[in-house]
Amino acid sequence: MTSASLIGANDAEWMTRIRSAAADRLADTPMPSEREEIWRYLDLGFDPAFDTAPTEAGSAGGADVLLDAWCGAVVDVVDGFVIGDHATVATAAEGEQKDVGDDLFSVAFDALSPGALLVDGALLGQPVFVDVQSTSDATTFPGVHVDVPKGADASVVVRMRSLTDAPAVVVPRITADVGDNARLSLTVIQDWNYQTRALGRAVIDVGRDAGLVLSEVGLGARLGRLHLDVNYRGDGSWGKIYGAYFGEEDQTLDYRYFMNHIGTNTRSDMFLKGAVEDEATSVFTGMIRIEETGRRTEAFQTNRNLVLSDGASAQSVPNLEILNNDVQCGHGSSVGPLDEDQKYYLMSRGLSSDTADRLQVRGFFAEALAEIPQTELEPHLRERILSKFLTAQEEGRL
Amino acid sequence: MSNALEVTNLTASIDDLEILRGVDLTVPFGEVHAVMGPNGSGKSTLCHALMGKDDYTVAGSARVDGTEILDMSIDERARAGLFEAFQYPTEIAGVTLDELTAAMAEANPADNGFTTRQEQTSELLGMGRFRDRFVNVGLSGGEKKRSEMYLMGVANPKIAILDEIDSGLDIDAVKQVAGMVEAMRSPDLGVLVITHYSRILRYMSVDKVHVMVKGRIVKSGGPEIAEELEGGGYAALQKQVASSK
């Protein structure tokens, strides 16, 4: 690491205005209730401890296998603060604020975040790895805004990790604008420690004939949530959304994905694969919403879940809301154990029961992991997922 | 000297339904036998009961090269020398054929000839372009059977049971599969071809044919039995067997 300078909080006038307005609302905003559909299945009986939000960043962590494998720029965001060279890193500007909703965590982000990292033309000449880190048990609000100029092809990884075992609350926010004819390959790696609750929010607008490839790999967190809206505003815009997640212990991995088709001739395809064992829970609710203007939309969603222990559970809820007839939609979802026929076939080739299971799990995730555009990361992510399964096997939890 | 496969009084049932009612069958090393029978006679159950599929309650005896296998797990049976070529080979998305054979090699660390045999069989069956594809995914019926024959060559079994290896294939593919079985003939291997139709037997030399009806072998003899069946069908044979009792 070179000596990095701390940008600190963005104190622009407009930012201060947003902050103080949100701070006024914060006191009156209740904790969400799991009676609300979008928070259903979650245990929200915890103290978000907003008063612990830090005023400066802790020390950034060192390299690891992912960073070692990475060829491109790296920017640290530590405890919500952007660390780096002023010349290439700037916090997001006024016009880039998006409507993320008014739930408690969104309001708290507006009130307490130091300001988001802006990843734009200056940085995007090369692939960018944003290393979001938490250094203590403080509640933090890291933000990343990606602005892909017209016609550009951008590759961004946002990896989120804990540098300690402390039970933190983190409220990450990722927003992006994909300009006309541009393309964004965005990979989010959620690797918080198992004590941390992460209430993630992402909103992405896709322009005319522009494309988004978004992959999320869910590894860590006690509660790892990602509430995603992709707005296909431009005619001919498209998105491919992939996911691979593996929950163990008492983890809850929670995905609320909304594909909002506004332009004509737009396409989206969600493909998520998850596994849970031990006492873990996963939730996927995928909403394909096609506006009246969304003529000739094609939208599909697939969510497959392996439930590997009796104490684990997976919820998979596909939804469609279609306001235009001239569309093609489809969805598939499944929740169940490893396939018995596959196991029989593999064992009949001389593979032990454990080896057959490992190969099946590897195959199960391969389809989703193979789609991660930053291919140098894929072997390490696959290894992390498989090592979780291996540990569960060795400890007899399956 | 022991036989490749020796089945004695094998019974198999699902819940209370008895499907195999005492099967006796011997396949010596170096020979190719066929089991023929009408739908529902228990041919596929014979395969699965020998391979050890969970669904069945099995009793009796089955020996591979003299070793009793019925108390073994599925993978132990495979490693003892039993190979089943599946009627409907299972698709395993995300796992390539090379990854599968690598795992097979790992499961048999003492098998020094594995790699050589794999390359030879691959060459023989022209498997090159299939090996980095997912197991059985997107393959035609004939390609799936070819892949099964490849795995048989790689596994180097003592007894190979080919379950309806000709089903769903056009005549050219049937000839090809029959040719592969012929090519793999060896003094160290017994082969049991399970088939509904005599068609495939026209393209390979069979030492013995066994006819299975209602969970029993009711007739065994030379390849001419297949031709008889071709003429009169299973109904005539069932009548003949019934009247001889």
Interface residues (C-beta under 8 A of the other chain):
Chain A: E340 D341 Q342 Y344 Y345 L346 M347 S348 R349 G350 L351 S352 S353 T355 A356 L359 Q360 R362 G363 F364 F365 A366 E367
Chain B: M51 K53 D54 S73 I74 D75 R77 A78 R79 F83 E84 F86 P89 T90 I92 A93 G94 V95 E99 L100 A103 M104 E106 A107 N108 F134 L151 A155
